[in-house]
Amino acid sequence: MHVLDIRTGNEVGSFETGDKPHDNVCTDGGRYLWNMSIGEVHTPFDDPAMDFTKGDRRITVVDTRTFDVVRVIDMRERLDAAGLEKFSDALRPAVFSPDESRPYFQVSFFNGFLEYDVAEDRITRVKTLPKNPDTTENRTKWVNDSRHHGISMNPSGERLCVAGTMDDYATIVNRETLEEGPLVPSGKPYWATVNGDGSHCVISESADDRVSAIDFTTTGEKVASIPFGDHPQRIRLGHVPRAWAASGR
């Protein structure tokens, strides 16, 4: 990973990760950065027995003041300890609980997500979400080893929003009970984030070239959808001066 000064663009540091670093999440007010690596996703060796060919995959935790690695978490060991030997340890999107004690993360080929306890250093719960009967079970046909890819949480930490990428839906999940709400039809949703006031989950529908909003309440309904460019994928919340919109920029 390379660290750039946002004002000058100059590189100010770097650190080593697992193979194919993928997602970054900051904790402790930005003091620490958690990087998840996914390994090789463009190979045809997608059978669980060939998982070892996918490379070195792990979580790398870095001190953002010094860029020193302070912790490495080999999720393969944690998965095996939880009896999940057939699960991939390729870490996809992740989101932390408000107190940052538990990240919820997706892994390659799995329709659902896992809960990890940071202090206890173990996987505590696994949530399996429904499969779309129209989705092929041929893993080589899933985009970049994904099945579900995209997860966010409302600010209170009561609900998760999950993008069921290859199953063509999104859903709101109660974090306490892990019960899912209605499956909202979506065109290959590939990322999930939260809107400004935390009331809605925003997903990118990559197959339909749209970005849509889903109510975080128990209704879990899609309330808005707007056309976007070709294959929207990662989406982030940003702020621009109001005058920019007024001037048509």
N, C-alpha and C positions, 0 to 999 in steps of 0.2 A: 504494500500500500504506500502511496506517495501523499505527502501532506503539503498543500500549497497555501501560501499567504493569499487571502482573498482580495487584498488590495493591490498587490504587485504581481501576483501570479507566480512568484518565485517559489521553488521547492524549499521547504524549511525542515523536512524530516522524512523518514520512511521507516517501515518495519515489515518484517516477514510475517506471512500468514500461511494458512493451508492452501492447497491447490485451488485455483480459480476463486479468489475472494469475491463475495457476492453482495452481502447486505451489511450496512453499518447501523448500529443503534447506540446512542449516547445515554449514559446514566450519570447519576450524582451531579446534576446540573451541568453536564458536559465534561466532568472531570475524567470519566472513563469512556472509552469507545469499545464496543463489542463488535467484532467482525466475524461473520459467518461465511464459511467457504463451502462451495458445492461440488468441487472436483470436476471431472470430465462429464459433460452432459451430451456431447455430440457423437458418442460412440454407439455401436449397435449392441454392446454387451449389457443388456438391460435385465437379464435374468438375475434374480437374487443371488444365485450361486456365483455370478461373475462380479458381484459388487466390489470385490477387492481391486478390480481393474480401474475403478473410478478415481483413484488417487487419494491423497492425504487430505481429509476433511476434518475441520475442527473449528471451535470458537477460539478466537484470539482476543484477549482483553488487554487494552493498552492505556497507559497514563497519557492523557492528551497534553500534559505540560512538558513531558520529557520524550514522549513517543517510545518509552520502554514497555516491553511486554511484561505484564504483571501476573497473568494467569493464562493457561491454555487448558481448554476443556475438550477432551476427546469423547465426543458423544457416542462413539461406537461402544466404549466401555460402559457407559451409562445405559444405553439401550440393551446391551447383553445382560446387565445386572437386573434389568426390569423384565427379562424374559422376552425381549423384542428382537431376537437375533435376526429375523428376516426383514426388519425395517432398515431402510437406507439411513446412513448417517450424513447424507448430503443436506445441509441446513439451508432452508429456503427463508422466506420472510419471517420475521419475529417481532413481537411486541411485548413490552413489560407491563406488569401490574403497576398501579400508581405508586405503591411503596417500593417498587423495583425488586421485590423479593422473588417474583416468579415471572420468567419469560414464557410466552406461549409461542411455539414455533412449528412450522411445517417442514416436512422432509420429502424428498423425491418419491414419486410413485404412490403416495398415500393420500387417500380421501379423508382428511381430517387434520388434527394437530395434537401436539403434546404439551404438557405442563412440566416445567422443571423448577425445582426448589433450589435457589442459589445457596442458601446457608447449609442445607442438608446434602447438597451436591448429588441429587438424584432426580430421576423422572418420577413424578407423583401421580399423574393422570394421563390417560390417552382418550381422545375423543374421535370416534369414527363417525363420519358423516355419510349420508346416503349416496349411493351411486346412481348415476343416470343410466337407465337400461339401454339407452341409445349410444352410450360411450363404449368404444371398443376396449376389450381387455388386452389387446396387443400393445404392450408397453412401449414398443419401438415407435408407435404412432403418436405417442404423447409428446407435446412440444417441449424440447429441452429437459426431458425426464420429469416434467411437471405432472401432477394430477390436480392438486389444489395449490394455488400460488397467490397469496395476498391475504393479509390479516391485519386488523386494526382493533382498537378498543376505545370505548367512549371515556371521557375524562374521569368519571366516577369509578370506573373499573367494573361496572356491573355487567356490561355486555361486550362481547366480541363480535366483530364482523368478519366473515370468512368468504373469500372468493374461491368458489369451486370451479376452477379454470376449465379443466377438460370435461367436467360434468355440466357445464353451461348453467350455473346458478350462483347466487350469493345468498347468504343467510345470516341472521343475527342469532348469536348463541348466548344464553345466560351463563355467566362465568361461574356462579356458585353451583348450579345444578348440571351444567353442560348440556342442557336441553336446547335444541335448535328450534327456531321459529319457522315461518313459511319459507319454502325454497323459492326465491325470486328468480324467474327465468332471466338469464343474461347471456350475451354472446361472448363466450370465452373470456370471462373477467380475469384480468391478469395482475391487478394490484388493488389495494384498499387503503384508504386513509380516512381522516376525520375532517369535517368542515370546521369553520371558524368558531362556532359556539358549541361544538361538540354534540349537536343534536342529530347529525346525520353521518352515515358512512358514505364515502365517495369511492366508487369503483370505476376502473377503466374496462370497457367492453371492447376488447381488441378485435373481435370478429365482426362487430357491428359498427366500428368507428365512432363510438359514443362514450361519453362519460356520464355516469348516472349517480343519483343520490338515493340512499335507502334510509328510511326512518329508523333511528336507534331504539325507539320505543318497542313495546311488545307487538305492535302491529307489523313491524318489519317490512313495510311496503316500499316499493320504489315510488318516489314522489316527484322526481324530475329526471330528465335525460336530454342531453344536448349533443349535437353532432360535433365530432372532432376530426383531426387529421387521420391519416391511414395508420391503423394498428396502434392506438394509444396503449401505453403499457405503464411505466412507472409514473405516478402522479404525486406531487407534493404540494402542500399548502404554502402560498406565498403572499406577500403584501406589496402593493405598489401605491404610490401617491394617487389620491382620487383624481387629481388634475390630469393624470395620464389618460384615464378613461374618458374624461370630458373632452380632451383634445383629439381623441380618436387614434392615439398611438397604439 
